[in-house]
Amino acid sequence: MLNIQNVSQDLSVARQTTSDESLQTANHVVIQPDMWKKLRGGFFLVLGYLLSPLCWWNDLLFNLPIAYGFGYMCSLFYPKLLIPCSIIGYWLSNIVGIILMQLGSVDVFQNEPKERNLKKELFTGLVSSTVFTLVIILLIQFKILDTPVLFSNS
């Protein structure tokens, strides 16, 4: 009789150990997609920061080469498009940076899964980027922000 009780106790311990291992495996599977989502969001957040106008040193290393490349590609079709398309490429690289920051921050900081609307997020990012650009232009026009004189005649 004592032997039967020992065997039943051993079986219950074995079942508990097996269920604990399966729970750990299940938790590992549940945590992993969330970790990849956070890593992807962190990558987009950092890349977006490097392309955005919020990073003060990014222009020389990132935005100007991208803008020049965009302008150069446009100038292959029509040579006078180098400067205008470089300006457009610079503006687009800043907007892409802000949108990437927005998408990355949603992945990093949002805990519960939520249905995403890509059109709405892109529209919101485009509007917020344009408003940011307009605010900076207004601050420069009203002489609240100073800009360096790059092309002076004297």
N, CA, C and O of each residue as an XYZ file, in Angstrom:
616
protein
N       0.821     -1.181      0.000
C       0.000      0.000      0.000
C       0.873      1.255      0.000
O       0.594      2.223     -0.706
N       1.916      1.216      0.794
C       2.838      2.342      0.872
C       3.526      2.557     -0.468
O       3.775      3.696     -0.863
N       3.833      1.471     -1.169
C       4.456      1.551     -2.482
C       3.551      2.233     -3.495
O       4.020      3.028     -4.309
N       2.256      1.929     -3.455
C       1.295      2.524     -4.379
C       1.204      4.032     -4.134
O       1.120      4.806     -5.088
N       1.219      4.455     -2.873
C       1.162      5.891     -2.562
C       2.420      6.598     -3.082
O       2.336      7.702     -3.621
N       3.590      5.958     -2.918
C       4.835      6.562     -3.411
C       4.808      6.706     -4.936
O       5.235      7.726     -5.477
N       4.306      5.685     -5.618
C       4.235      5.733     -7.074
C       3.277      6.830     -7.517
O       3.580      7.568     -8.455
N       2.118      6.952     -6.856
C       1.153      7.988     -7.246
C       1.726      9.387     -6.962
O       1.485     10.316     -7.734
N       2.474      9.545     -5.876
C       3.113     10.828     -5.601
C       4.173     11.146     -6.667
O       4.281     12.283     -7.125
N       4.949     10.130     -7.052
C       5.955     10.324     -8.102
C       5.303     10.720     -9.421
O       5.820     11.578    -10.137
N       4.165     10.098     -9.746
C       3.455     10.441    -10.980
C       2.932     11.878    -10.940
O       3.005     12.602    -11.933
N       2.409     12.277     -9.794
C       1.887     13.650     -9.707
C       3.023     14.675     -9.803
O       2.851     15.739    -10.398
N       4.178     14.356     -9.221
C       5.338     15.248     -9.335
C       5.800     15.308    -10.791
O       6.148     16.381    -11.284
N       5.806     14.167    -11.484
C       6.217     14.129    -12.886
C       5.248     14.940    -13.750
O       5.678     15.666    -14.647
N       3.932     14.819    -13.482
C       2.946     15.597    -14.231
C       3.146     17.093    -14.008
O       3.073     17.888    -14.944
N       3.401     17.465    -12.743
C       3.590     18.877    -12.416
C       4.844     19.413    -13.117
O       4.827     20.527    -13.640
N       5.931     18.630    -13.131
C       7.164     19.045    -13.793
C       6.930     19.195    -15.291
O       7.394     20.158    -15.901
N       6.213     18.245    -15.882
C       5.928     18.312    -17.314
C       5.065     19.525    -17.637
O       5.309     20.220    -18.624
N       4.053     19.781    -16.804
C       3.187     20.940    -17.065
C       3.962     22.242    -16.868
O       3.724     23.209    -17.593
N       4.892     22.289    -15.894
C       5.713     23.485    -15.697
C       6.600     23.728    -16.913
O       6.765     24.868    -17.349
N       7.184     22.630    -17.474
C       8.031     22.778    -18.659
C       7.224     23.261    -19.857
O       7.689     24.096    -20.632
N       6.000     22.726    -20.006
C       5.175     23.171    -21.134
C       4.742     24.618    -20.947
O       4.624     25.357    -21.925
N       4.500     25.036    -19.700
C       4.160     26.443    -19.450
C       5.339     27.349    -19.774
O       5.163     28.424    -20.349
N       6.545     26.914    -19.403
C       7.724     27.721    -19.713
C       7.908     27.830    -21.224
O       8.250     28.897    -21.735
N       7.681     26.722    -21.942
C       7.791     26.751    -23.398
C       6.725     27.664    -23.983
O       7.005     28.439    -24.899
N       5.512     27.581    -23.465
C       4.423     28.437    -23.953
C       4.738     29.900    -23.673
O       4.498     30.752    -24.529
N       5.270     30.208    -22.497
C       5.635     31.588    -22.188
C       6.746     32.074    -23.101
O       6.752     33.235    -23.509
N       7.689     31.193    -23.425
C       8.794     31.565    -24.311
C       8.258     31.931    -25.695
O       8.721     32.893    -26.309
N       7.293     31.171    -26.179
C       6.720     31.444    -27.499
C       5.941     32.749    -27.475
O       5.984     33.500    -28.450
N       5.236     33.039    -26.401
C       4.444     34.265    -26.314
C       5.352     35.487    -26.187
O       5.049     36.533    -26.762
N       6.432     35.381    -25.464
C       7.324     36.523    -25.247
C       8.124     36.839    -26.507
O       8.399     38.009    -26.775
N       8.498     35.842    -27.275
C       9.381     36.060    -28.408
C       8.811     37.013    -29.465
O       9.526     37.929    -29.870
N       7.567     36.854    -29.937
C       7.075     37.825    -30.928
C       7.021     39.249    -30.373
O       7.261     40.210    -31.104
N       6.713     39.385    -29.102
C       6.691     40.716    -28.492
C       8.092     41.315    -28.469
O       8.264     42.517    -28.674
N       9.096     40.471    -28.219
C      10.472     40.957    -28.205
C      10.897     41.418    -29.600
O      11.535     42.462    -29.737
N      10.546     40.641    -30.649
C      10.897     41.038    -32.012
C      10.183     42.316    -32.409
O      10.736     43.147    -33.130
N       8.949     42.473    -31.936
C       8.194     43.702    -32.226
C       8.878     44.902    -31.576
O       8.985     45.966    -32.186
N       9.335     44.729    -30.349
C      10.028     45.825    -29.652
C      11.373     46.140    -30.323
O      11.743     47.306    -30.456
N      12.100     45.100    -30.744
C      13.376     45.324    -31.435
C      13.169     46.039    -32.770
O      13.907     46.963    -33.111
N      12.164     45.604    -33.516
C      11.853     46.262    -34.792
C      11.451     47.715    -34.550
O      11.894     48.613    -35.265
N      10.614     47.941    -33.545
C      10.204     49.298    -33.214
C      11.375     50.154    -32.767
O      11.454     51.332    -33.116
N      12.287     49.572    -31.995
C      13.476     50.310    -31.572
C      14.367     50.664    -32.749
O      14.932     51.756    -32.803
N      14.492     49.726    -33.704
C      15.284     50.007    -34.905
C      14.662     51.155    -35.700
O      15.366     52.074    -36.120
N      13.350     51.102    -35.905
C      12.666     52.188    -36.630
C      12.764     53.506    -35.877
O      12.910     54.563    -36.492
N      12.685     53.454    -34.557
C      12.765     54.672    -33.752
C      14.142     55.314    -33.888
O      14.242     56.527    -34.073
N      15.199     54.517    -33.797
C      16.563     55.051    -33.925
C      16.820     55.548    -35.346
O      17.374     56.631    -35.538
N      16.417     54.758    -36.337
C      16.613     55.171    -37.727
C      15.820     56.442    -38.030
O      16.311     57.342    -38.712
N      14.604     56.507    -37.522
C      13.793     57.704    -37.711
C      14.399     58.917    -37.037
O      14.365     60.021    -37.581
N      14.957     58.711    -35.846
C      15.608     59.830    -35.149
C      16.805     60.335    -35.946
O      17.029     61.542    -36.038
N      17.569     59.416    -36.519
C      18.736     59.819    -37.299
C      18.350     60.562    -38.577
O      19.119     61.393    -39.059
N      17.192     60.281    -39.121
C      16.742     60.973    -40.324
C      15.921     62.224    -40.028
O      15.756     63.076    -40.901
N      15.412     62.338    -38.823
C      14.496     63.441    -38.502
C      15.248     64.743    -38.227
O      16.458     64.729    -38.000
N      14.538     65.851    -38.249
C      15.171     67.131    -37.925
C      15.421     67.304    -36.424
O      15.985     68.316    -36.008
N      15.013     66.340    -35.617
C      15.247     66.438    -34.176
C      16.701     66.154    -33.816
O      17.179     66.570    -32.760
N      17.393     65.451    -34.689
C      18.809     65.137    -34.488
C      19.629     66.234    -35.159
O      19.567     66.389    -36.379
N      20.388     66.988    -34.391
C      21.043     68.192    -34.911
C      22.251     67.896    -35.799
O      22.614     68.734    -36.624
N      22.877     66.741    -35.654
C      24.095     66.452    -36.407
C      23.858     65.518    -37.589
O      24.810     65.148    -38.276
N      22.614     65.132    -37.838
C      22.333     64.119    -38.851
C      22.479     64.599    -40.279
O      22.667     63.781    -41.179
N      22.401     65.891    -40.516
C      22.364     66.384    -41.886
C      23.614     66.008    -42.669
O      23.517     65.525    -43.797
N      24.757     66.220    -42.097
C      26.003     65.963    -42.813
C      26.190     64.478    -43.128
O      26.688     64.125    -44.197
N      25.790     63.618    -42.200
C      26.017     62.184    -42.376
C      24.891     61.460    -43.105
O      25.147     60.489    -43.818
N      23.656     61.911    -42.941
C      22.521     61.169    -43.482
C      21.713     61.960    -44.509
O      21.627     61.571    -45.673
N      21.128     63.061    -44.075
C      20.132     63.738    -44.913
C      20.721     64.364    -46.170
O      20.130     64.241    -47.243
N      21.858     65.026    -46.071
C      22.417     65.661    -47.263
C      22.883     64.645    -48.307
O      22.638     64.866    -49.493
N      23.540     63.547    -47.933
C      23.852     62.537    -48.961
C      22.598     61.927    -49.591
O      22.573     61.672    -50.795
N      21.565     61.694    -48.789
C      20.314     61.168    -49.345
C      19.693     62.198    -50.290
O      19.245     61.854    -51.384
N      19.668     63.457    -49.861
C      19.093     64.525    -50.688
C      19.884     64.686    -51.987
O      19.296     64.832    -53.059
N      21.209     64.660    -51.892
C      22.030     64.794    -53.091
C      21.814     63.609    -54.026
O      21.729     63.788    -55.241
N      21.725     62.416    -53.479
C      21.460     61.231    -54.297
C      20.121     61.319    -55.004
O      20.001     60.958    -56.175
N      19.114     61.803    -54.286
C      17.792     61.986    -54.890
C      17.860     63.043    -55.992
O      17.304     62.850    -57.073
N      18.532     64.146    -55.722
C      18.689     65.196    -56.723
C      19.484     64.715    -57.931
O      19.160     65.059    -59.068
N      20.520     63.923    -57.688
C      21.335     63.402    -58.781
C      20.518     62.464    -59.668
O      20.621     62.514    -60.893
N      19.704     61.604    -59.039
C      18.868     60.691    -59.820
C      17.875     61.475    -60.678
O      17.624     61.111    -61.827
N      17.313     62.548    -60.124
C      16.383     63.382    -60.897
C      17.120     64.128    -62.010
O      16.563     64.337    -63.088
N      18.368     64.530    -61.756
C      19.118     65.289    -62.767
C      19.533     64.425    -63.943
O      19.929     64.953    -64.982
N      19.451     63.119    -63.805
C      19.724     62.247    -64.946
C      18.655     62.415    -66.028
O      18.922     62.230    -67.216
N      17.439     62.768    -65.596
C      16.361     62.985    -66.551
C      16.373     64.404    -67.120
O      16.109     64.612    -68.304
N      16.681     65.367    -66.266
C      16.734     66.777    -66.679
C      17.771     67.469    -65.793
O      17.560     67.571    -64.584
N      18.880     67.945    -66.353
C      20.010     68.439    -65.555
C      19.690     69.587    -64.594
O      20.351     69.718    -63.564
N      18.703     70.412    -64.902
C      18.397     71.548    -64.026
C      17.611     71.145    -62.773
O      17.291     71.996    -61.942
N      17.303     69.871    -62.637
C      16.545     69.403    -61.466
C      17.424     69.054    -60.269
O      16.898     68.658    -59.229
N      18.735     69.187    -60.379
C      19.620     68.779    -59.283
C      19.311     69.523    -57.991
O      19.063     68.898    -56.960
N      19.324     70.845    -58.036
C      19.098     71.624    -56.806
C      17.661     71.505    -56.306
O      17.474     71.223    -55.122
N      16.615     71.707    -57.150
C      15.247     71.582    -56.627
C      14.946     70.195    -56.075
O      14.305     70.073    -55.030
N      15.394     69.161    -56.753
C      15.120     67.803    -56.272
C      15.962     67.462    -55.043
O      15.556     66.636    -54.226
N      17.127     68.090    -54.907
C      17.907     67.899    -53.679
C      17.172     68.500    -52.485
O      17.172     67.924    -51.397
N      16.552     69.647    -52.688
C      15.770     70.267    -51.607
C      14.564     69.397    -51.267
O      14.256     69.182    -50.095
N      13.885     68.898    -52.297
C      12.738     68.008    -52.065
C      13.205     66.715    -51.382
O      12.529     66.219    -50.480
N      14.336     66.172    -51.795
C      14.871     64.959    -51.173
C      15.231     65.172    -49.709
O      15.039     64.285    -48.878
N      15.755     66.359    -49.399
C      16.072     66.680    -48.005
C      14.801     66.727    -47.169
O      14.742     66.170    -46.073
N      13.788     67.398    -47.700
C      12.514     67.501    -46.988
C      11.901     66.110    -46.805
O      11.409     65.784    -45.725
N      11.933     65.291    -47.866
C      11.372     63.940    -47.774
C      12.125     63.070    -46.774
O      11.512     62.274    -46.063
N      13.450     63.211    -46.713
C      14.204     62.399    -45.745
C      13.839     62.778    -44.316
O      13.787     61.913    -43.442
N      13.587     64.055    -44.067
C      13.141     64.471    -42.735
C      11.747     63.942    -42.426
O      11.481     63.527    -41.298
N      10.864     63.952    -43.403
C       9.504     63.446    -43.177
C       9.532     61.939    -42.946
O       8.843     61.433    -42.060
N      10.314     61.231    -43.729
C      10.435     59.780    -43.529
C      10.982     59.495    -42.125
O      10.557     58.539    -41.477
N      11.917     60.318    -41.659
C      12.439     60.148    -40.308
C      11.378     60.320    -39.240
O      11.316     59.533    -38.294
N      10.549     61.333    -39.378
C       9.489     61.546    -38.384
C       8.466     60.418    -38.431
O       7.990     59.973    -37.387
N       8.122     59.952    -39.628
C       7.161     58.855    -39.743
C       7.744     57.566    -39.161
O       7.036     56.825    -38.479
N       9.021     57.291    -39.419
C       9.655     56.099    -38.836
C       9.701     56.181    -37.310
O       9.509     55.178    -36.623
N       9.957     57.375    -36.790
C       9.937     57.538    -35.334
C       8.545     57.255    -34.784
O       8.401     56.610    -33.745
N       7.541     57.728    -35.470
C       6.168     57.516    -35.021
C       5.811     56.031    -35.048
O       5.252     55.514    -34.081
N       6.126     55.345    -36.135
C       5.827     53.914    -36.236
C       6.625     53.106    -35.217
O       6.095     52.177    -34.607
N       7.888     53.453    -35.033
C       8.718     52.739    -34.067
C       8.272     52.949    -32.637
O       8.303     52.020    -31.830
N       7.856     54.168    -32.316
C       7.421     54.431    -30.942
C       6.129     53.694    -30.625
O       5.914     53.309    -29.476
N       5.266     53.488    -31.608
C       4.051     52.700    -31.376
C       4.427     51.268    -31.030
O       3.851     50.681    -30.114
N       5.392     50.694    -31.754
C       5.817     49.319    -31.464
C       6.500     49.200    -30.104
O       6.305     48.211    -29.396
N       7.292     50.193    -29.738
C       8.066     50.108    -28.501
C       7.201     50.386    -27.275
O       7.280     49.658    -26.285
N       6.387     51.419    -27.330
C       5.708     51.881    -26.123
C       4.289     51.371    -25.953
O       3.725     51.505    -24.867
N       3.691     50.793    -26.983
C       2.331     50.290    -26.854
C       2.373     48.845    -26.391
O       2.947     47.990    -27.066
N       1.764     48.565    -25.231
C       1.843     47.221    -24.652
C       0.799     46.271    -25.220
O       1.138     45.151    -25.604
N      -0.447     46.682    -25.282
C      -1.486     45.791    -25.770
C      -1.570     45.890    -27.287
O      -1.456     46.976    -27.856
N      -1.770     44.741    -27.938
C      -1.870     44.779    -29.400
C      -3.127     45.520    -29.823
O      -4.194     45.358    -29.231
N      -2.981     46.323    -30.845
C      -4.089     47.126    -31.328
C      -4.061     47.059    -32.854
O      -2.992     47.028    -33.463
N      -5.244     47.037    -33.462
C      -5.298     47.005    -34.912
C      -4.743     48.307    -35.458
O      -5.133     49.394    -35.030
N      -3.825     48.184    -36.413
C      -3.153     49.363    -36.955
C      -3.775     49.737    -38.289
O      -4.133     48.879    -39.096
N      -3.894     51.037    -38.495
C      -4.399     51.565    -39.751
C      -3.251     52.323    -40.406
O      -2.954     53.457    -40.030
N      -2.608     51.696    -41.386
C      -1.410     52.264    -41.989
C      -1.700     53.596    -42.675
O      -0.897     54.525    -42.583
N      -2.833     53.698    -43.361
C      -3.171     54.953    -44.035
C      -3.311     56.093    -43.029
O      -2.823     57.200    -43.257
N      -3.976     55.812    -41.927
C      -4.172     56.843    -40.903
C      -2.833     57.231    -40.279
O      -2.579     58.413    -40.050
N      -1.979     56.254    -40.004
C      -0.672     56.552    -39.409
C       0.205     57.358    -40.360
O       0.882     58.294    -39.934
N       0.198     57.002    -41.654
C       0.978     57.764    -42.624
C       0.443     59.184    -42.782
O       1.216     60.137    -42.880
N      -0.879     59.320    -42.807
C      -1.479     60.648    -42.915
C      -1.136     61.500    -41.695
O      -0.790     62.674    -41.825
N      -1.234     60.899    -40.509
C      -0.892     61.621    -39.288
C       0.578     62.021    -39.283
O       0.915     63.139    -38.891
N       1.445     61.126    -39.711
C       2.869     61.439    -39.779
C       3.163     62.536    -40.779
O       3.984     63.414    -40.512
N       2.508     62.501    -41.924
C       2.708     63.536    -42.940
C       2.211     64.888    -42.452
O       2.873     65.906    -42.656
N       1.051     64.903    -41.810
C       0.513     66.166    -41.291
C       1.403     66.713    -40.177
O       1.706     67.906    -40.159
N       1.825     65.852    -39.247
C       2.668     66.341    -38.151
C       4.019     66.830    -38.665
O       4.560     67.808    -38.149
N       4.567     66.162    -39.674
C       5.842     66.609    -40.261
C       5.685     67.954    -40.958
O       6.544     68.828    -40.839
N       4.597     68.113    -41.677
C       4.357     69.373    -42.375
C       4.134     70.502    -41.390
O       4.632     71.610    -41.590
N       3.388     70.232    -40.324
C       3.173     71.262    -39.299
C       4.505     71.630    -38.643
O       4.768     72.807    -38.396
N       5.339     70.639    -38.362
C       6.646     70.910    -37.776
C       7.475     71.789    -38.710
O       8.112     72.744    -38.266
N       7.466     71.463    -40.011
C       8.216     72.258    -40.991
C       7.696     73.686    -41.035
O       8.482     74.633    -41.062
N       6.381     73.848    -41.043
C       5.793     75.192    -41.081
C       6.119     75.994    -39.823
O       6.371     77.196    -39.901
N       6.116     75.335    -38.669
C       6.469     76.027    -37.421
C       7.912     76.509    -37.471
O       8.200     77.637    -37.070
N       8.816     75.674    -37.954
C      10.219     76.080    -38.065
C      10.361     77.244    -39.034
O      11.103     78.186    -38.758
N       9.660     77.197    -40.170
C       9.715     78.297    -41.137
C       9.197     79.584    -40.515
O       9.787     80.648    -40.704
N       8.097     79.495    -39.774
C       7.557     80.690    -39.111
C       8.525     81.228    -38.054
O       8.697     82.441    -37.937
N       9.145     80.356    -37.302
C      10.116     80.802    -36.298
C      11.304     81.500    -36.947
O      11.853     82.447    -36.383
N      11.697     81.045    -38.111
C      12.798     81.693    -38.827
C      12.332     83.026    -39.413
O      13.064     84.014    -39.360
N      11.119     83.060    -39.969
C      10.608     84.287    -40.585
C      10.409     85.399    -39.561
O      10.663     86.568    -39.852
N       9.953     85.035    -38.359
C       9.742     86.040    -37.311
C      11.003     86.296    -36.492
O      10.957     86.950    -35.450
N      12.129     85.775    -36.974
C      13.450     85.993    -36.373
C      13.532     85.514    -34.918
O      14.275     86.075    -34.112
N      12.772     84.488    -34.600
C      12.884     83.859    -33.278
C      14.052     82.881    -33.293
O      14.769     82.737    -32.303
N      14.233     82.215    -34.424
C      15.390     81.351    -34.635
C      16.333     82.034    -35.614
O      15.895     82.619    -36.605
N      17.618     81.957    -35.337
C      18.627     82.494    -36.242
C      19.141     81.381    -37.147
O      19.291     80.232    -36.731
N      19.399     81.748    -38.367
C      20.020     80.808    -39.290
C      21.363     81.378    -39.717
O      21.508     82.597    -39.822
N      22.325     80.544    -39.959
C      23.624     81.054    -40.402
C      23.536     81.583    -41.830
O      22.743     81.106    -42.642
N      24.355     82.562    -42.107
C      24.417     83.111    -43.463
C      25.406     82.248    -44.243
O      26.615     82.314    -44.022
N      24.884     81.456    -45.140
C      25.726     80.533    -45.883
C      26.261     81.150    -47.171
O      27.410     80.913    -47.543
N      25.442     81.934    -47.846
C      25.820     82.491    -49.136
C      25.737     83.995    -49.090
O      24.764     84.590    -49.552
N      26.758     84.607    -48.533
C      26.760     86.072    -48.464
C      27.631     86.633    -49.588
O      28.586     85.997    -50.034
N      27.282     87.824    -50.027
C      28.030     88.467    -51.104
C      29.268     89.160    -50.583
O      30.211     89.370    -51.346
N      29.301     89.516    -49.334
C      30.444     90.261    -48.810
C      31.454     89.369    -48.160
O      32.476     89.850    -47.669
